[in-house]
Amino acid sequence: MEFADTAVILFVLALLAGLVDSIAGGGGLISVPALLWSGLPPVSALATNKAQAVFGSFTATANFIHKGAVDLRRAAFSVVCTFVGATAGALLVQRLGSDLLARIIPLLLITFALYFLFSPRVSDLDSRHRIGEGAFALSVGTVIGFYDGFFGPGTGTFFAVGFVALLGYGLRRATAHTKLLNFTSNLAALLCFLPAGHVVWSTALVMGAGQLAGAWLGSHLVLRHGARLVRPVLVVASLAVSLELLLDRFR
């Protein structure tokens, strides 16, 4: 297959990944297999995936900020903690394997899918917060940031659960702030991968264009439809990531 044909396919798949990721996370389920299919070795596929994901997560974040769905002042400390955590995770994963996480994460994601499906706290209405913003930043921001830099699948779901269950955010607001922190962790991990030269920029830019389009559309859909859209997509995305990780154990 010629590069032009491959580029068109990668663009379309990245658009779909950006759309899904901006609504509920899990876009990596589409983009990483696409990069491996294109012939990239695993390390280059992971690094290039972070590069193209930055385009999508930035676009969604910028749209949420523009529409007033993100409080940057209150989120600033969470951004810092997420960046530090993701940097540590990305540096460590280049030295260690991530097999243990691959075994644990599917069970957590299935649990979170059930939470989003049945919990009365999951709506567009804010509820009572259980911890302060600082404690949230130090715990959720740092830990999930580390996880995204080290491994990654389901990061959006983990952030969303934290915002809903601990800070009492409504689902629309939680999704908006999730993309801010997801962009932060993507950027931090990318900066760690850059010195090793693993990013294939010709592919990353093609997919980045698709991510821009998909994330723009997805973020508008979140703002328009809120929990009615986000809740079922989060459940499906969580279960899909879990299934993919479980199947990987038997391949």
C-alpha positions in Angstrom: 0.0 0.0 0.0 1.3 3.4 -1.0 2.0 6.1 1.7 -0.8 8.3 0.4 -3.3 5.5 0.9 -1.9 4.7 4.3 -2.0 8.3 5.3 -5.7 8.6 4.4 -6.6 5.6 6.5 -4.5 6.8 9.4 -6.2 10.3 9.2 -9.7 8.7 9.3 -8.8 6.5 12.2 -7.2 9.4 14.1 -10.3 11.4 13.6 -12.4 8.6 15.1 -9.9 8.3 18.0 -10.0 12.0 18.6 -13.8 12.0 18.6 -14.0 9.1 21.1 -11.2 10.4 23.3 -12.7 13.9 23.7 -16.0 12.3 24.9 -14.9 9.5 27.1 -11.2 8.6 26.6 -10.0 5.3 25.1 -8.9 6.7 21.7 -5.7 4.9 22.1 -7.6 1.7 21.4 -8.0 2.9 17.8 -4.7 4.9 17.3 -2.2 2.5 18.7 -3.3 -0.6 16.7 -3.5 1.8 13.6 0.1 2.8 14.2 1.2 -0.9 14.6 -0.7 -1.8 11.4 1.2 0.9 9.5 4.4 -0.9 10.2 5.9 1.0 13.2 7.7 -0.9 15.8 6.1 -0.9 19.3 8.2 1.8 20.9 7.8 4.1 17.9 4.1 3.4 17.9 3.7 4.4 21.5 5.9 7.5 21.1 4.1 8.6 17.9 0.7 7.9 19.6 1.6 10.4 22.3 2.6 13.0 19.6 -0.6 12.7 17.7 -2.7 12.5 20.8 -1.4 15.9 21.9 -3.1 17.5 19.0 -6.5 16.1 19.9 -6.3 16.6 23.6 -5.1 20.2 23.1 -8.0 20.9 20.7 -10.6 19.6 23.0 -9.1 21.4 26.0 -8.9 24.7 24.1 -12.6 24.4 23.1 -13.7 23.6 26.7 -11.7 26.6 28.0 -13.2 28.8 25.3 -16.7 27.8 26.3 -16.0 28.4 30.0 -16.2 24.8 31.0 -12.7 24.8 32.6 -11.6 26.8 35.7 -7.9 27.2 34.9 -7.1 28.9 38.2 -8.6 26.1 40.3 -7.1 23.4 38.0 -3.5 24.9 38.0 -2.1 22.8 40.8 -3.6 19.6 39.3 -1.9 20.5 36.0 1.4 20.8 37.8 1.0 17.5 39.7 -0.2 15.7 36.6 2.8 16.9 34.6 5.3 15.8 37.3 3.6 12.4 37.6 3.5 11.8 33.9 7.1 12.7 33.5 8.1 10.3 36.2 6.0 7.5 34.6 7.4 8.1 31.1 11.0 8.0 32.3 10.4 4.9 34.4 8.6 2.9 31.6 11.7 3.2 29.4 13.5 1.2 32.0 10.8 -1.2 33.3 8.0 -3.3 31.8 4.3 -2.6 32.4 3.0 -6.2 32.6 1.7 -5.9 36.2 -0.5 -2.9 35.3 -1.8 -4.8 32.2 -3.2 -7.4 34.6 -4.7 -5.0 37.1 -6.2 -2.3 35.0 -9.0 -4.3 33.2 -10.5 -5.1 36.6 -10.5 -1.5 37.7 -12.0 -0.3 34.4 -14.8 -2.8 34.7 -15.5 -1.6 38.2 -15.6 2.0 36.9 -17.9 1.1 34.1 -20.4 -0.2 36.6 -19.9 2.9 38.7 -20.8 5.2 35.7 -23.7 2.9 34.8 -25.4 2.8 38.2 -24.1 5.6 40.4 -26.7 8.4 41.1 -23.7 10.9 41.4 -23.1 10.6 37.6 -25.1 13.4 36.0 -24.6 17.0 34.8 -25.2 18.4 38.2 -22.4 19.1 40.6 -22.6 17.4 44.0 -20.8 17.5 47.4 -17.0 17.2 47.1 -15.2 14.7 49.3 -11.7 16.1 49.3 -10.1 19.5 48.7 -8.6 20.6 45.4 -5.1 20.4 46.8 -5.5 16.9 48.0 -7.1 15.9 44.7 -4.1 17.4 42.7 -1.5 15.6 44.9 -3.3 12.2 44.8 -5.3 11.8 41.6 -3.3 14.3 39.5 0.1 12.8 40.4 -0.9 9.1 40.4 -3.0 9.1 37.2 -0.5 11.3 35.5 2.2 8.8 36.4 0.0 6.0 35.1 -0.6 7.8 31.8 3.2 8.3 31.3 3.9 4.7 32.3 1.1 2.8 30.6 -1.9 4.8 29.6 -5.1 2.9 28.6 -8.2 4.2 30.4 -6.5 7.4 31.7 -9.6 9.5 30.7 -11.9 7.2 32.6 -9.7 7.4 35.8 -9.6 11.2 35.7 -13.4 11.4 35.1 -14.1 9.0 38.1 -11.8 11.2 40.3 -13.6 14.4 39.3 -17.1 12.9 39.7 -16.5 10.8 42.9 -14.1 13.0 44.8 -14.7 16.6 43.7 -18.4 16.1 43.0 -18.2 17.5 39.4 -21.1 17.0 37.0 -20.2 14.8 34.1 -19.9 17.6 31.5 -17.6 19.6 33.8 -15.6 16.5 34.7 -15.0 15.7 31.0 -13.8 19.2 30.3 -11.3 19.1 33.2 -10.3 15.5 32.3 -9.2 16.7 28.9 -7.0 19.4 30.4 -5.2 16.9 32.6 -5.0 14.4 29.8 -3.4 17.0 27.5 -0.9 17.7 30.3 0.0 14.1 30.7 0.3 13.5 27.0 2.6 16.5 26.6 4.8 15.5 29.5 5.2 11.9 28.2 5.9 13.2 24.7 8.7 15.5 25.9 10.3 12.4 27.6 10.1 10.4 24.4 11.5 13.1 22.1 15.2 12.8 23.1 15.3 9.1 22.1 14.0 10.0 18.6 11.2 7.4 18.6 8.5 9.8 17.2 7.8 9.3 13.4 6.7 12.9 12.7 5.4 12.3 9.2 2.8 9.9 10.6 2.2 11.9 13.8 1.3 15.0 11.8 -1.1 13.2 9.5 -2.9 11.6 12.5 -2.6 14.9 14.4 -4.7 16.6 11.7 -7.4 13.8 12.2 -7.2 14.2 15.9 -7.8 18.0 15.6 -11.0 17.4 13.6 -12.3 14.6 15.8 -11.6 16.4 19.1 -13.2 19.6 17.9 -16.4 17.6 17.0 -16.3 15.5 20.2 -15.9 18.4 22.6 -18.8 20.3 21.0 -21.0 17.2 21.4 -20.0 17.0 25.1 -21.0 20.6 25.7 -24.3 20.1 23.8 -25.4 16.8 25.2 -23.6 16.4 28.5 -24.2 13.2 30.6 -26.8 11.9 28.1 -23.9 11.3 25.7 -20.8 11.0 28.0 -22.2 8.4 30.4 -22.9 5.6 27.9 -19.7 6.3 25.9 -17.7 6.1 29.1 -19.2 2.8 30.0 -18.6 1.4 26.5 -15.0 2.8 26.4 -14.2 1.4 29.8 -15.4 -2.1 28.8 -13.7 -1.9 25.4 -10.3 -1.0 27.0 -10.7 -3.8 29.5 -11.6 -6.4 26.8 -8.6 -5.3 24.7 -6.2 -5.6 27.6 -7.6 -9.0 28.7 -7.3 -10.3 25.1 -3.7 -9.1 24.9 -2.9 -11.5 27.7 -3.8 -14.5 25.5 -2.1 -13.4 22.2 
